[in-house]
Structure formats: C-alpha cells, structure tokens
Amino acid sequence: MILLALDTSGPVCGTALIKNGEAVYEAAVKNSFTHSRNLMPMVEDACLKSGLEIEEIDLFAVTVGPGSFTGVRLGVEAAKAMAHALGKKVVPVNAMETLAQAFAGRAVRVCPILDARAGQVYTALFEGPDMVRILEDTPMKVTEVLEMLSAEAGEVLFTGDGVGVWGPTLLSCEPLRGRCALAGIAQRYLRPCCVAEVALKHLDSAVTWEELEPLYLRPPQAVRQKNLRELGHE
C-alpha cells in the first residue's frame, strides 16, 4: 500500500510517502512562503523523487486539526481534491495525537500545546509508551493547563508550537518545577511521517472525500467577530 500524508495545520508544511510500511519520501518546510504555495509543489516532488506516479497512491492522510484555521482548511481541501480525482479514501489525522506520536516508545507523559492566541492554547494529554490519550483536545488558558498538571503527579513533556511562546511560563510554574521539560526545537512541529504513522493506526477511520471535514475546537475568528457584532458587543 502507498500512502501520501499531508500536513498544513501549523507553521510547517509537510508531505510524506509511505510504501508498504516504509518511508520513501519525507519533506517539511517552514519558510516565508504560504502553505498554498508550498504544498502542491511538494506533492509533485514527493512523487518525482520517490519514482512514483500520483495514480499509484492508494490512500491519503491529512491533519484535520486542531490548528490554524486557514492551514487546516487548505490541507483538507487539497486532500479532498486529490482523493476525489483518484477515487481514493482519506484518513483524517488528529494533530495532537500526531505530536505525541513523535515520542512513542518512551515512558513519558506528553502534553501538546498549540498557541491559540489571547492567552489560550489547544491542548491534550497522552501517556507513553503507546501514547494513550488521557485528555481530549480542548482550548484552555495556559493557567488552567498549569493548574491541571500541578494537581497530578509525574513528569510531563510539553511539545507543539506553543512551547516557543509559553516555554518560560511553563518552566517557571513552581508546582511543576523539576518535573516538566520542553521538547527540542526539532520536535515541536508535526513530522509528516508521524502523520502517516497515526493514519496507519486508524485505517478503519478512512472516509470518502465528501465525508472529510476539518476539526475546529472553536469557531474561526471571522465567525466570532460576526457573532459579537450581532450581539452588539463590538
């Protein structure tokens, strides 16, 4: 089986090709270009450099969120278009689970945090070595995350793009002092191969292009502003 994995849910745009359980191509970029300019050339490059035709792809996988509203939508629509054109299915992949997957095999509690602005993060909690989910995806204030983790015993590893924003705050939390760590720079972003790994664990979740939907934990900014205007709060 040949699987093409896509991720545009955060700061990094990534693609990976997996053939019979082995990676034959992986690329991730973080540059001044938008994901809309990077993604499809990367898909073409993946096929070219792996010696495969796009028609040979059996299954697609895409990160559906949580994450950037625009980024998530872009990846989902790209996956929809290719799946529709080729008559293939798509596995929707959760961003939080994918971030935790990078630490699979380690006996560590992983807390992904994605910066959601306004003092909030999107977060979840997983426990290794199999990265079993122990907290569903949720938007929380950083102070609430710290209160929650302070009440629990054990060490915790923070990962995700929110680490760059909130790292000093996390490390300075007295109840967590000495038992929390921050993922390194290279581990804070989604790896396209991890998207593929998660997809392979959830093959029974594959859907048609028509059924594929993004995962949003709160309404987009434009919708929130519209609601405020209608309530006369703006």
N, C-alpha and C positions, 0 to 999 in steps of 0.2 A: 504493500500500500504506500502511496505517495501522498503526503500531507503538506500543504502550504499554510504556514502560520503567519498572521499579521498582527502588528500592534501599533496603534497610533493614539493610545489612551492617555499618554503622558508626555513628558518632554522629549522622549526618544521615539523615533520611528524605526520599526524593526520588521524583518522578514526572516523566515527560516523554512527550509525544505527538509523534510524527514522522509527517508525511503527505507521501508522495511525496518523501522525502529531505530535507524541510524541517521544522524545529521549529515546531509551532503552539502548544505549551504546555510550560513547564518550571517546576517549583517544588521547593524544598528547604527544610526547616526543621530547626533544632536548638533545641529548647526543653525545658521541664520535662516535657512530655507523653511518654508512651512511644510507640514506633513503632506499637504496636497501636491506639492512639487516633488517631494522625495519618494512617496510610496510606489507609484506605478513604475517609475524607472528602476526601483529596487526589485520589484517583482520580475521585471524583464531581465534584470541582471542575474537574479536567482536562477531563473530557467537557463539562461545562456551559459553561466559558469558551472552549472551542475550537469549540463548536457541533456536537459530535459525539455520537452515541449509542454506548454501550458495545458494542452489537451490530455496529457498523461496524468495530471493531478486527479487523485481520487476523492480527496476531501479537503475542505478548507477549515481553518480555525481562526478566530478573531477575538481579541479582547473587547468585551462589550461594556466594560465599566466595572466599578466606578472610576471616574477620571475626568479629564477635560471634556466638557460637553461637545465642543467642536471636534476635538480629536476622536472621541468615541464615535460620533456620527460619521466621520469620514471613513474610519476603518470598517464600520458596519456596512456602509453603503458600497464600499469597494468590494467587500466580501460578497454582498448580495449580488452585485453586478456580475462578478466572475462565476459565482455559483449558478446564477440564472443562465448565463451564456453557455456554460458547460454541462448543465443539468446535474450538478453535484450538490451535496449537502454541506452544511457548515456546523461546526461545534462552537457554541458561544462559550467563551472562557472568562472567568472572573479575575479581575486584576489583582485583588487581594490574595487570592489563592496562588496566583502566579508568582507574586513577590515572595510569598512564603516558600514556594517550591524550590527556590534557589538554595534554601538551607535544609532541604530534605536529607535525611540520614543523620542529622545531628540532634542530640537530645537537648533541644533549646526551645523556649517559648518565643515565638516571633509575633511582633506587633507592627504590621504595616501601617504607615500613616501617609496620607496624600494631602497636600495642602489644599484646603477648600476656601481659603481667604476668610476674612472677617473673624479671625481668631479660632476658626474651626478646622478640623481635619476629617477626612474619611478614614475610618479605622476598622480593624477586625483583630482577631487573636487566634493564633494557631499553635499547636504543641507538637514537637517532634518526637521521634524521628520521622513519623509518617505525615506530619503536618495536619493533624486532625483539627478541624475547626472547633473552637470553643466560644467564639463570639461572632455573631452575624455582622455583616457590613453595616455601618451606621455612621452618620455625621455627628461629631461630638466637639465640644470645646476642648482645647488642649488641657485645661484644668480638670475637666471631667475624666479625661483619659488617665491623667496622673492620679486622681483620686481612686479610680477603679483599680489601677495596678498597684497602688500603695497598699490597698486592703488585701492584696493577695500575696502569698509567699512565693519565693522562687525568683530566678533571674529572668530578664526579658531582653530581647534584642529588637531594636527599632530599625525598620527599613522603610524605603519609599522616598519619594522626592520631598516629603515633609520634613525629613531629617535635616536637610540643609537649612530649612527655615527655623525649625524648633529644636534643633540639637542642643544648644546651650541650656534652654529651658528644661529639657528632659534630664540632662545630666546634673542640673543644679537642684532637682527635686530631692529634698532631704530624705524622705522615706524610701526612695529608690537608690540612694547613694550606695555605690559599691555593688549593686546587683542589676544594673542596666548597662547596656552597651549600644553603640551606634554602628550600623553596617558601614563598611567602607564605601568610598565613592563609587567604585565599580559595581557594587552590589545593591545600590539604592534604586536602580532602574530595572524595568522589566527586560528580561532576556527573551528574545524570540523563541529560543529552543525550550525555555520553560513554558511558554505559551503552548508549544506543541506537546510537551510532556503532560501538562494538565489536560489538554484535549484528548490525548490517548487514554487517560484515566476515565474520561467521561464520554466515550464514544456513543453510549446509549442516549446522550443528550443532543445528538446531531439533529438539526432541523433543516427544513427547506428554506430557500432564500426568502420566501414570503413570510415565514414564521420568525425569522431572525429579528430581534429587537435589541436596542441598547438598554443598559441598566443604569438608570439615574436614581440617585438617593435623594435628590431634591430637585424641584423644578429649575429649568435654566434661568439665568439672570433676567432675560427679556420677559419671561413669564412672570417672575416675581415682581418686576417693576410694573408690569401691566396690572397685576392684582392690587398692588399698592395704589396705583392711580385710580382704579375703580373704587377702592375703599376711601379715597380722598386723603391718603397718608403721604402723598408726595408733594 
